[in-house]
Amino acid sequence: MTAALPAALPAGFTLEPATGAHAPEVHQIIAAEQVAAFGFCADTEEDARAELEPPPTMDSLQHVVRDGTGRVVQWWFAFHVPGDPLLGTGITSDPALPDEVHDELTAAGWGLLLPWLTDHAPDGEGPVRAFSGCPAGATAAQRRLAAAGFTHQRTFWEMLGPVTGASRTAAPVPGLAITGAASSHDVHGVLNEGFVGHWGFTPLDHDSWLALEESQSGFDPAFRFLATIDGVPAAAMVLSRRLETEDALYVAELATLAPYRRRGIAAALLAHACEIAHREGLGRLSLHVDSENSHDAPSVYRRAGLDVRCAFHGYIAELARPHPAPFVPGT
């Protein structure tokens, strides 16, 4: 079912709810946007499918915009993870759209998404905080985010490195044991505690966290790892198969508890990840990290042989409550 865009928008564009069936088309515009910024695409079609098929515990709003030829030219999305006060949203566009049309469509998108976010925000005082992002170098996207009330807060790096004999080896850590296919409860507990104080992080209960993990592309329950020192949990890591088609194993999450930092445990986990990548026949290791990580994680990753391949800017908008009635597609 398609719904007409508001009359003020260019004629010939239509709006329809987006589902997992739209993944190939949505990935095409994700790829076009990233190729324009980076010269390559860092995301896969399965990444797009995972975003379009969130877990049932998550509230989300997703639409695609088609031009007069039926081609998808924009993807509008907003979501709320239960328990997280920071809501997510974004508009991904075909960079080939003429600027004037692009601006009008984007303004309409925010006219739908921002009221939805305030409607679905958890109860609380003060403004609703919404997170969005765009590829570094996508200057037009940055301008449109600013026009919608977003301000740049952070830059996140994708880091990538080869799997080599050296990267599969780390200095011994006394008392360290790494267990695969670890209990989700054990891994969740370490990650929840280990990420406290990181920008944008809010602890989630186990079931909400697990539902989110299982919905991500490349999820494999065998790829949950618990690191212990003399039998006591010290760190945890979650790997993913999301980049197998790109010859890479992905580190989805890695955190060390405060009393065990600066002992080489993270380096040992990264070496373990490289060993697993080698066993799986993969030649590279990839991850994302906050460039301003408070524990200097990028330095740890560089020592493990990873370098920055591309960057994404993170933006925050603070939305007032209450808000005008949202635009309803088809009205």
C-alpha contacts under 8 A as a table, 3 or more apart, distances in Angstrom:
res1	aa1	res2	aa2	distance
1	M	16	E	6.14
1	M	17	P	7.49
2	T	14	T	6.38
2	T	15	L	5.50
2	T	16	E	4.33
2	T	17	P	7.39
3	A	14	T	5.92
3	A	15	L	4.98
3	A	16	E	5.73
3	A	329	P	5.57
3	A	330	G	4.61
4	A	13	F	7.30
4	A	14	T	4.99
4	A	15	L	5.94
4	A	329	P	6.74
4	A	330	G	5.32
4	A	331	T	7.87
5	L	9	L	6.61
5	L	13	F	6.66
5	L	14	T	5.64
5	L	15	L	6.10
5	L	329	P	6.84
5	L	330	G	7.09
6	P	9	L	5.83
6	P	108	A	7.82
6	P	331	T	7.86
7	A	10	P	7.68
7	A	11	A	7.69
9	L	13	F	7.81
9	L	104	E	6.18
9	L	105	L	6.70
9	L	108	A	7.72
10	P	13	F	6.57
10	P	101	V	6.78
10	P	104	E	7.68
12	G	67	D	6.07
12	G	68	G	4.73
13	F	65	V	6.66
13	F	66	R	5.55
13	F	67	D	4.60
13	F	68	G	5.83
14	T	65	V	5.62
14	T	66	R	5.31
14	T	67	D	6.68
14	T	68	G	7.95
15	L	63	H	6.56
15	L	64	V	5.82
15	L	65	V	4.64
15	L	66	R	6.45
15	L	329	P	7.32
16	E	63	H	5.40
16	E	64	V	5.59
16	E	65	V	6.64
17	P	62	Q	5.85
17	P	63	H	4.26
17	P	64	V	6.38
18	A	21	A	7.71
18	A	22	H	6.17
18	A	52	L	6.92
18	A	62	Q	5.18
18	A	63	H	4.54
18	A	64	V	5.70
19	T	22	H	5.62
19	T	23	A	7.48
19	T	52	L	5.34
19	T	53	E	6.51
19	T	62	Q	7.48
20	G	23	A	5.35
20	G	49	R	5.12
20	G	50	A	7.57
20	G	52	L	5.02
20	G	53	E	5.51
21	A	24	P	7.58
21	A	49	R	7.82
22	H	25	E	5.47
22	H	26	V	5.98
22	H	49	R	7.76
22	H	52	L	7.84
23	A	26	V	5.07
23	A	27	H	5.85
23	A	45	E	6.23
23	A	46	E	7.49
23	A	48	A	5.50
23	A	49	R	4.90
23	A	52	L	7.07
24	P	27	H	5.18
24	P	28	Q	6.30
24	P	45	E	6.15
24	P	48	A	7.94
25	E	28	Q	5.10
25	E	29	I	6.88
25	E	72	V	6.32
26	V	29	I	5.49
26	V	30	I	6.32
26	V	48	A	6.72
26	V	64	V	7.93
26	V	72	V	7.18
26	V	74	Q	7.84
26	V	75	W	6.62
27	H	30	I	4.87
27	H	31	A	5.91
27	H	44	T	7.10
27	H	45	E	5.33
27	H	48	A	5.85
28	Q	31	A	5.12
28	Q	32	A	6.13
29	I	32	A	4.84
29	I	33	E	6.07
29	I	72	V	7.67
29	I	73	V	6.72
29	I	74	Q	7.21
29	I	92	T	6.96
29	I	93	S	6.02
29	I	94	D	5.09
30	I	33	E	5.27
30	I	34	Q	6.22
30	I	41	C	7.67
30	I	43	D	7.75
30	I	92	T	6.45
30	I	93	S	7.33
30	I	94	D	7.71
31	A	34	Q	5.14
31	A	35	V	5.82
31	A	40	F	7.44
31	A	41	C	5.07
31	A	42	A	7.93
31	A	43	D	7.42
32	A	35	V	5.21
32	A	36	A	6.12
32	A	41	C	7.79
32	A	94	D	6.18
32	A	95	P	6.76
33	E	36	A	5.28
33	E	37	A	6.45
33	E	92	T	7.51
33	E	93	S	6.72
33	E	94	D	6.19
33	E	95	P	5.82
33	E	135	P	7.90
33	E	138	A	7.87
34	Q	37	A	4.98
34	Q	38	F	5.63
34	Q	39	G	6.96
34	Q	40	F	6.25
34	Q	41	C	5.20
34	Q	42	A	7.31
34	Q	135	P	6.55
35	V	38	F	5.15
35	V	39	G	4.19
35	V	40	F	4.42
35	V	41	C	5.53
36	A	39	G	5.93
36	A	40	F	7.87
36	A	95	P	7.39
36	A	138	A	7.73
37	A	135	P	6.47
37	A	136	A	6.92
37	A	137	G	5.36
37	A	138	A	5.57
38	F	41	C	7.30
38	F	137	G	7.69
38	F	310	C	6.88
41	C	44	T	7.74
43	D	47	D	6.21
43	D	48	A	7.74
44	T	47	D	5.13
44	T	48	A	6.71
44	T	242	R	7.57
44	T	243	L	7.34
45	E	48	A	5.11
45	E	49	R	6.29
46	E	49	R	4.83
46	E	50	A	6.11
46	E	217	S	5.68
46	E	218	G	7.98
46	E	242	R	7.35
47	D	50	A	5.17
47	D	51	E	6.42
47	D	216	Q	7.29
47	D	217	S	5.44
47	D	242	R	7.25
48	A	51	E	5.17
48	A	52	L	6.21
49	R	52	L	5.00
49	R	53	E	6.05
49	R	217	S	7.78
50	A	53	E	5.10
50	A	54	P	6.26
50	A	215	S	6.16
50	A	216	Q	5.52
50	A	217	S	5.67
51	E	54	P	5.78
51	E	216	Q	7.83
52	L	62	Q	7.31
53	E	215	S	7.63
54	P	58	M	6.43
54	P	60	S	7.60
54	P	212	L	7.71
54	P	215	S	6.34
55	P	58	M	5.63
55	P	211	A	6.13
55	P	212	L	6.43
55	P	215	S	5.97
56	P	59	D	7.53
57	T	81	V	7.60
57	T	82	P	7.14
57	T	208	S	7.21
57	T	211	A	7.39
58	M	79	F	6.93
58	M	80	H	5.93
58	M	81	V	5.19
58	M	82	P	6.37
59	D	79	F	5.51
59	D	80	H	5.26
59	D	81	V	6.89
59	D	82	P	7.95
59	D	120	H	7.69
60	S	77	F	7.25
60	S	78	A	5.52
60	S	79	F	4.09
60	S	80	H	6.42
61	L	76	W	7.90
61	L	77	F	5.51
61	L	78	A	5.17
61	L	79	F	6.36
61	L	113	L	7.79
61	L	116	W	7.88
62	Q	75	W	7.34
62	Q	76	W	5.63
62	Q	77	F	4.40
62	Q	78	A	6.60
63	H	75	W	5.88
63	H	76	W	5.16
63	H	77	F	6.53
64	V	72	V	6.39
64	V	73	V	7.48
64	V	74	Q	5.58
64	V	75	W	4.47
64	V	76	W	6.12
65	V	72	V	5.61
65	V	73	V	5.78
65	V	74	Q	5.03
65	V	75	W	6.42
65	V	76	W	8.00
66	R	69	T	7.55
66	R	70	G	5.23
66	R	71	R	5.11
66	R	72	V	4.35
66	R	73	V	5.70
66	R	74	Q	7.27
67	D	70	G	5.36
67	D	71	R	5.54
67	D	72	V	6.60
67	D	73	V	6.62
68	G	71	R	7.42
72	V	75	W	7.76
73	V	93	S	5.74
73	V	94	D	5.11
73	V	97	L	7.62
74	Q	91	I	6.77
74	Q	92	T	5.53
74	Q	93	S	4.39
74	Q	94	D	6.35
75	W	91	I	5.60
75	W	92	T	5.16
75	W	93	S	6.57
76	W	89	T	7.82
76	W	90	G	6.09
76	W	91	I	4.67
76	W	92	T	6.73
76	W	109	G	6.30
76	W	113	L	7.54
77	F	89	T	5.44
77	F	90	G	5.53
77	F	91	I	6.53
77	F	113	L	7.12
78	A	87	L	7.54
78	A	88	G	5.58
78	A	89	T	4.05
78	A	90	G	6.58
78	A	113	L	6.30
78	A	116	W	7.70
78	A	117	L	6.94
79	F	87	L	6.14
79	F	88	G	5.29
79	F	89	T	6.32
79	F	117	L	7.63
80	H	84	D	7.21
80	H	86	L	7.64
80	H	87	L	5.04
80	H	88	G	6.43
80	H	117	L	7.94
80	H	120	H	7.13
80	H	121	A	7.34
81	V	84	D	5.61
81	V	87	L	7.23
81	V	208	S	7.77
82	P	208	S	6.91
83	G	122	P	7.79
83	G	202	T	7.89
83	G	203	P	8.00
83	G	204	L	6.18
83	G	205	D	7.85
84	D	87	L	7.14
84	D	202	T	5.94
84	D	203	P	7.76
84	D	204	L	7.22
85	P	121	A	7.07
85	P	122	P	6.35
85	P	128	V	7.83
85	P	129	R	7.19
85	P	202	T	7.70
86	L	128	V	7.69
86	L	129	R	5.42
86	L	130	A	5.65
86	L	131	F	6.64
86	L	200	G	7.44
87	L	117	L	6.96
87	L	121	A	7.20
87	L	129	R	6.46
87	L	130	A	4.69
87	L	131	F	5.98
88	G	130	A	5.63
88	G	131	F	4.83
88	G	132	S	6.05
89	T	113	L	7.39
89	T	130	A	6.86
89	T	131	F	6.18
89	T	132	S	5.27
90	G	132	S	5.36
90	G	133	G	6.83
91	I	106	T	7.09
91	I	109	G	7.18
93	S	97	L	7.87
93	S	102	H	7.88
94	D	97	L	5.95
97	L	101	V	6.62
97	L	102	H	5.60
98	P	101	V	5.45
98	P	102	H	5.88
99	D	102	H	4.89
99	D	103	D	6.02
100	E	103	D	5.21
100	E	104	E	6.35
101	V	104	E	5.16
101	V	105	L	6.15
102	H	105	L	5.32
102	H	106	T	6.07
103	D	106	T	5.14
103	D	107	A	6.08
103	D	144	R	7.26
104	E	107	A	5.19
104	E	108	A	6.32
105	L	108	A	5.14
105	L	109	G	6.22
106	T	109	G	4.90
106	T	110	W	6.33
106	T	144	R	7.48
107	A	110	W	5.27
107	A	111	G	6.15
107	A	148	A	7.53
108	A	111	G	4.86
108	A	112	L	6.52
109	G	112	L	5.30
109	G	113	L	6.10
110	W	113	L	4.88
110	W	114	L	5.54
110	W	148	A	6.89
111	G	114	L	6.14
111	G	115	P	7.00
111	G	326	P	7.08
111	G	327	F	6.71
112	L	115	P	6.14
112	L	116	W	6.56
112	L	326	P	5.83
112	L	327	F	5.38
112	L	328	V	7.44
113	L	116	W	5.12
113	L	117	L	6.28
114	L	117	L	5.10
114	L	118	T	6.57
114	L	319	L	7.71
115	P	118	T	5.22
115	P	119	D	6.16
115	P	323	H	6.42
115	P	324	P	7.10
115	P	325	A	7.06
115	P	326	P	5.29
116	W	119	D	4.99
116	W	120	H	6.19
116	W	326	P	6.78
117	L	120	H	5.20
117	L	121	A	5.91
117	L	128	V	7.80
117	L	130	A	7.46
118	T	121	A	5.18
118	T	128	V	6.25
118	T	319	L	7.02
118	T	320	A	7.81
118	T	321	R	6.83
118	T	322	P	7.63
118	T	323	H	7.34
121	A	128	V	6.55
126	G	320	A	7.62
126	G	321	R	7.88
127	P	318	E	5.45
127	P	319	L	5.21
127	P	320	A	4.99
127	P	321	R	6.46
128	V	318	E	5.52
128	V	319	L	4.90
128	V	320	A	6.46
128	V	321	R	7.34
129	R	316	I	6.59
129	R	317	A	5.76
129	R	318	E	4.70
129	R	319	L	6.31
130	A	316	I	5.54
130	A	317	A	5.21
130	A	318	E	6.49
130	A	319	L	7.54
131	F	314	G	6.98
131	F	315	Y	5.64
131	F	316	I	4.73
131	F	317	A	6.65
132	S	150	F	7.90
132	S	314	G	5.93
132	S	315	Y	5.14
132	S	316	I	6.44
133	G	312	F	6.69
133	G	313	H	5.38
133	G	314	G	4.48
133	G	315	Y	5.58
134	C	138	A	6.83
134	C	141	A	6.55
134	C	142	Q	7.02
134	C	312	F	5.63
134	C	313	H	5.53
134	C	314	G	7.01
135	P	138	A	5.55
135	P	311	A	6.30
135	P	312	F	4.38
135	P	313	H	6.14
136	A	139	T	7.68
136	A	310	C	7.65
136	A	311	A	5.40
136	A	312	F	4.94
136	A	313	H	5.70
138	A	141	A	5.42
138	A	142	Q	6.40
139	T	142	Q	5.01
139	T	143	R	6.23
140	A	143	R	5.04
140	A	144	R	6.29
141	A	144	R	5.10
141	A	145	L	6.19
142	Q	145	L	5.15
142	Q	146	A	6.25
143	R	146	A	5.16
143	R	147	A	6.24
144	R	147	A	4.95
144	R	148	A	6.33
145	L	148	A	5.12
145	L	149	G	6.55
145	L	150	F	5.33
145	L	151	T	7.56
145	L	315	Y	7.82
146	A	149	G	5.15
146	A	150	F	4.86
146	A	151	T	6.06
147	A	150	F	7.28
149	G	317	A	5.69
149	G	318	E	7.71
150	F	315	Y	5.64
150	F	316	I	5.15
150	F	317	A	4.30
150	F	318	E	7.67
151	T	315	Y	5.18
151	T	316	I	5.47
151	T	317	A	6.42
152	H	313	H	6.88
152	H	314	G	5.96
152	H	315	Y	4.37
152	H	316	I	6.62
153	Q	313	H	7.70
153	Q	314	G	5.77
153	Q	315	Y	5.30
153	Q	316	I	6.53
154	R	290	D	7.27
154	R	291	S	7.57
154	R	292	E	7.54
154	R	313	H	5.96
154	R	314	G	4.96
154	R	315	Y	6.93
155	T	290	D	6.30
155	T	291	S	5.80
155	T	292	E	7.65
155	T	311	A	6.61
155	T	312	F	5.71
155	T	313	H	4.45
155	T	314	G	5.78
156	F	288	H	6.69
156	F	289	V	5.55
156	F	290	D	4.48
156	F	291	S	5.37
156	F	311	A	5.54
156	F	312	F	5.20
156	F	313	H	6.24
156	F	314	G	7.22
157	W	288	H	5.49
157	W	289	V	5.39
157	W	290	D	6.35
157	W	291	S	6.09
157	W	308	V	6.13
157	W	309	R	7.37
157	W	310	C	5.93
157	W	311	A	4.42
157	W	312	F	6.43
158	E	286	S	7.07
158	E	287	L	5.74
158	E	288	H	4.44
158	E	289	V	6.65
158	E	308	V	5.81
158	E	309	R	5.73
158	E	310	C	5.44
158	E	311	A	6.04
159	M	286	S	5.65
159	M	287	L	5.47
159	M	288	H	6.07
159	M	289	V	7.60
159	M	301	Y	7.90
159	M	306	L	5.63
159	M	307	D	5.06
159	M	308	V	4.30
159	M	309	R	5.53
159	M	310	C	7.40
160	L	284	R	6.85
160	L	285	L	5.68
160	L	286	S	4.43
160	L	287	L	6.73
160	L	306	L	4.86
160	L	307	D	5.49
160	L	308	V	6.44
160	L	309	R	6.29
161	G	284	R	5.52
161	G	285	L	5.41
161	G	286	S	6.63
161	G	305	G	5.43
161	G	306	L	4.00
161	G	307	D	6.16
162	P	167	S	7.67
162	P	283	G	5.89
162	P	284	R	4.36
162	P	285	L	6.31
162	P	305	G	6.97
162	P	306	L	7.36
163	V	167	S	5.88
163	V	168	R	6.90
163	V	274	C	5.64
163	V	275	E	7.84
163	V	277	A	7.28
163	V	278	H	6.76
163	V	282	L	7.69
163	V	283	G	5.15
163	V	284	R	5.02
163	V	285	L	6.55
164	T	167	S	5.09
164	T	168	R	6.22
164	T	274	C	7.78
164	T	283	G	7.97
165	G	168	R	5.27
165	G	169	T	6.65
166	A	169	T	5.33
166	A	170	A	7.93
167	S	170	A	7.44
167	S	270	L	7.93
167	S	271	A	5.68
167	S	274	C	6.43
167	S	304	A	5.84
167	S	305	G	6.51
168	R	270	L	7.82
168	R	271	A	4.34
168	R	272	H	6.45
168	R	273	A	7.74
168	R	274	C	5.15
168	R	275	E	5.18
169	T	268	A	7.63
169	T	271	A	5.46
169	T	272	H	7.91
170	A	267	A	6.30
170	A	268	A	5.28
170	A	271	A	5.91
171	A	264	G	7.23
171	A	268	A	7.16
172	P	268	A	7.73
173	V	176	L	5.56
173	V	263	R	7.03
173	V	264	G	6.53
173	V	265	I	6.85
173	V	268	A	7.78
174	P	229	I	7.53
175	G	228	T	7.64
175	G	229	I	4.85
175	G	230	D	4.83
175	G	231	G	7.91
176	L	227	A	6.73
176	L	228	T	5.63
176	L	229	I	4.66
176	L	230	D	6.61
176	L	265	I	7.76
177	A	227	A	5.66
177	A	228	T	5.34
177	A	229	I	6.55
177	A	230	D	7.76
177	A	231	G	7.67
178	I	225	F	6.55
178	I	226	L	5.69
178	I	227	A	4.44
178	I	228	T	6.52
178	I	269	L	7.74
179	T	182	A	6.09
179	T	225	F	5.44
179	T	226	L	5.27
179	T	227	A	6.44
180	G	222	A	6.33
180	G	223	F	6.41
180	G	224	R	5.86
180	G	225	F	4.59
180	G	226	L	6.77
181	A	221	P	6.14
181	A	222	A	4.09
181	A	223	F	5.85
181	A	224	R	5.13
181	A	225	F	6.21
182	A	186	D	7.14
182	A	187	V	6.86
182	A	222	A	7.48
182	A	224	R	5.41
182	A	225	F	5.40
182	A	226	L	5.97
183	S	186	D	5.24
183	S	187	V	6.30
183	S	224	R	7.69
184	S	187	V	5.16
184	S	188	H	5.82
184	S	210	L	7.52
184	S	224	R	7.41
185	H	188	H	5.14
185	H	189	G	6.06
185	H	206	H	6.72
186	D	189	G	5.24
186	D	190	V	6.48
186	D	226	L	7.39
187	V	190	V	5.33
187	V	191	L	6.19
187	V	224	R	7.06
187	V	225	F	7.06
187	V	226	L	6.11
187	V	236	A	5.67
187	V	237	M	7.55
188	H	191	L	5.15
188	H	192	N	5.90
188	H	206	H	6.42
188	H	209	W	7.53
189	G	192	N	5.24
189	G	193	E	6.33
190	V	193	E	5.29
190	V	194	G	5.73
190	V	233	P	7.25
190	V	234	A	7.33
190	V	235	A	6.22
190	V	236	A	6.16
190	V	255	A	7.32
190	V	256	T	7.51
190	V	257	L	6.83
191	L	194	G	4.93
191	L	195	F	5.90
191	L	235	A	7.63
191	L	236	A	6.42
191	L	253	E	7.87
191	L	254	L	7.40
191	L	255	A	5.74
191	L	256	T	7.75
192	N	195	F	5.77
192	N	196	V	6.75
192	N	203	P	5.33
192	N	204	L	7.19
193	E	196	V	5.52
193	E	203	P	7.82
193	E	257	L	6.78
194	G	235	A	7.63
194	G	255	A	5.21
194	G	256	T	5.45
194	G	257	L	4.71
194	G	258	A	6.80
195	F	198	H	5.56
195	F	201	F	6.80
195	F	255	A	6.40
196	V	201	F	6.76
196	V	202	T	7.51
196	V	203	P	7.50
197	G	201	F	7.16
198	H	201	F	5.62
198	H	293	N	7.13
198	H	294	S	6.78
199	W	293	N	7.88
204	L	208	S	6.25
204	L	209	W	5.78
205	D	208	S	5.59
205	D	209	W	6.21
206	H	209	W	5.17
206	H	210	L	6.00
207	D	210	L	5.08
207	D	211	A	6.07
208	S	211	A	5.24
208	S	212	L	6.31
209	W	212	L	5.21
209	W	213	E	6.17
210	L	213	E	4.95
210	L	214	E	6.03
211	A	214	E	5.30
211	A	215	S	6.29
212	L	215	S	5.26
212	L	216	Q	6.68
213	E	216	Q	5.54
213	E	219	F	6.96
214	E	219	F	5.85
214	E	220	D	8.00
215	S	219	F	7.35
216	Q	219	F	5.82
217	S	240	S	7.62
217	S	241	R	7.41
217	S	242	R	5.27
218	G	240	S	4.98
218	G	241	R	4.04
218	G	242	R	3.95
218	G	243	L	7.56
219	F	223	F	7.96
219	F	239	L	7.82
219	F	240	S	5.33
219	F	241	R	6.44
219	F	242	R	7.38
220	D	223	F	5.49
220	D	224	R	7.86
220	D	239	L	7.73
220	D	240	S	6.40
220	D	241	R	7.24
221	P	224	R	6.01
223	F	238	V	5.80
223	F	239	L	5.14
223	F	240	S	6.82
224	R	236	A	7.63
224	R	237	M	6.08
224	R	238	V	4.66
224	R	239	L	6.57
225	F	236	A	5.58
225	F	237	M	5.11
225	F	238	V	6.21
226	L	233	P	6.91
226	L	234	A	7.77
226	L	235	A	6.14
226	L	236	A	4.58
226	L	237	M	6.64
227	A	233	P	6.03
227	A	234	A	5.68
227	A	235	A	4.99
227	A	236	A	5.77
227	A	265	I	7.75
227	A	269	L	7.79
228	T	231	G	5.17
228	T	232	V	4.92
228	T	233	P	4.30
228	T	234	A	5.04
228	T	235	A	6.85
229	I	232	V	5.20
229	I	233	P	6.54
229	I	234	A	6.24
234	A	256	T	5.97
234	A	257	L	5.50
234	A	259	P	7.97
234	A	260	Y	6.02
235	A	254	L	7.46
235	A	255	A	5.58
235	A	256	T	4.10
235	A	257	L	5.85
235	A	260	Y	7.91
235	A	265	I	7.33
235	A	266	A	7.63
236	A	253	E	7.82
236	A	254	L	5.74
236	A	255	A	5.66
236	A	256	T	6.63
237	M	251	V	7.38
237	M	252	A	7.59
237	M	253	E	5.39
237	M	254	L	4.29
237	M	255	A	6.67
237	M	269	L	7.26
238	V	251	V	6.20
238	V	252	A	5.46
238	V	253	E	5.02
238	V	254	L	6.52
239	L	249	L	7.15
239	L	250	Y	5.64
239	L	251	V	4.57
239	L	252	A	5.35
239	L	253	E	7.06
239	L	273	A	7.57
240	S	243	L	7.71
240	S	249	L	6.39
240	S	250	Y	5.05
240	S	251	V	6.29
240	S	252	A	6.20
241	R	244	E	5.38
241	R	248	A	7.89
241	R	249	L	5.82
241	R	250	Y	6.34
242	R	245	T	7.80
242	R	249	L	7.39
242	R	250	Y	6.62
243	L	246	E	5.11
243	L	247	D	6.57
243	L	248	A	5.20
243	L	249	L	5.97
243	L	250	Y	6.33
244	E	247	D	5.03
244	E	248	A	5.22
244	E	249	L	6.18
244	E	282	L	7.17
245	T	248	A	7.41
247	D	282	L	4.99
247	D	283	G	5.65
247	D	284	R	6.14
248	A	277	A	7.33
248	A	282	L	5.49
248	A	283	G	6.03
248	A	284	R	4.40
248	A	285	L	5.20
248	A	286	S	6.41
249	L	273	A	7.83
249	L	277	A	5.77
249	L	282	L	6.69
249	L	284	R	6.37
249	L	285	L	4.98
249	L	286	S	6.19
250	Y	285	L	5.94
250	Y	286	S	4.80
250	Y	287	L	5.66
251	V	254	L	7.14
251	V	273	A	7.77
251	V	285	L	7.40
251	V	286	S	6.16
251	V	287	L	5.01
251	V	288	H	7.87
252	A	287	L	6.53
252	A	288	H	7.73
254	L	266	A	7.57
255	A	266	A	7.59
256	T	260	Y	6.55
256	T	261	R	6.08
256	T	265	I	7.48
256	T	266	A	6.88
257	L	260	Y	5.63
257	L	261	R	6.52
258	A	261	R	5.48
260	Y	263	R	6.28
260	Y	265	I	7.67
261	R	264	G	7.47
261	R	265	I	7.30
262	R	265	I	7.51
264	G	267	A	5.18
264	G	268	A	6.21
265	I	268	A	4.99
265	I	269	L	6.22
266	A	269	L	5.03
266	A	270	L	6.21
266	A	300	V	7.59
267	A	270	L	5.11
267	A	271	A	6.20
267	A	300	V	6.78
267	A	301	Y	7.81
267	A	304	A	6.75
268	A	271	A	5.06
268	A	272	H	6.13
269	L	272	H	4.88
269	L	273	A	6.15
270	L	273	A	4.91
270	L	274	C	6.24
270	L	304	A	7.06
271	A	274	C	5.01
271	A	275	E	6.21
271	A	304	A	7.50
272	H	275	E	5.00
272	H	276	I	6.29
273	A	276	I	5.09
273	A	277	A	6.15
273	A	285	L	7.72
274	C	277	A	4.92
274	C	278	H	6.12
274	C	284	R	7.73
274	C	285	L	6.57
275	E	278	H	5.03
275	E	279	R	6.31
276	I	279	R	5.01
276	I	280	E	6.16
277	A	280	E	5.00
277	A	281	G	6.25
277	A	282	L	4.98
277	A	283	G	6.85
277	A	284	R	7.26
277	A	285	L	7.29
278	H	281	G	5.09
278	H	282	L	5.53
278	H	283	G	6.64
279	R	282	L	7.51
285	L	306	L	7.67
286	S	306	L	7.69
289	V	293	N	7.19
289	V	297	A	7.52
289	V	298	P	6.98
290	D	293	N	5.03
291	S	298	P	6.93
292	E	296	D	7.39
293	N	296	D	5.40
293	N	297	A	6.09
293	N	298	P	7.41
294	S	297	A	7.71
296	D	299	S	5.75
296	D	300	V	7.12
297	A	300	V	5.11
297	A	301	Y	6.35
298	P	301	Y	5.02
298	P	302	R	6.09
299	S	302	R	5.03
299	S	303	R	6.25
300	V	303	R	5.25
300	V	304	A	6.46
301	Y	304	A	4.95
301	Y	305	G	6.58
301	Y	306	L	5.51
301	Y	307	D	7.70
302	R	305	G	5.09
302	R	306	L	4.80
302	R	307	D	5.94
303	R	306	L	7.26
308	V	311	A	7.66
320	A	323	H	6.75
327	F	331	T	7.73
328	V	331	T	5.85
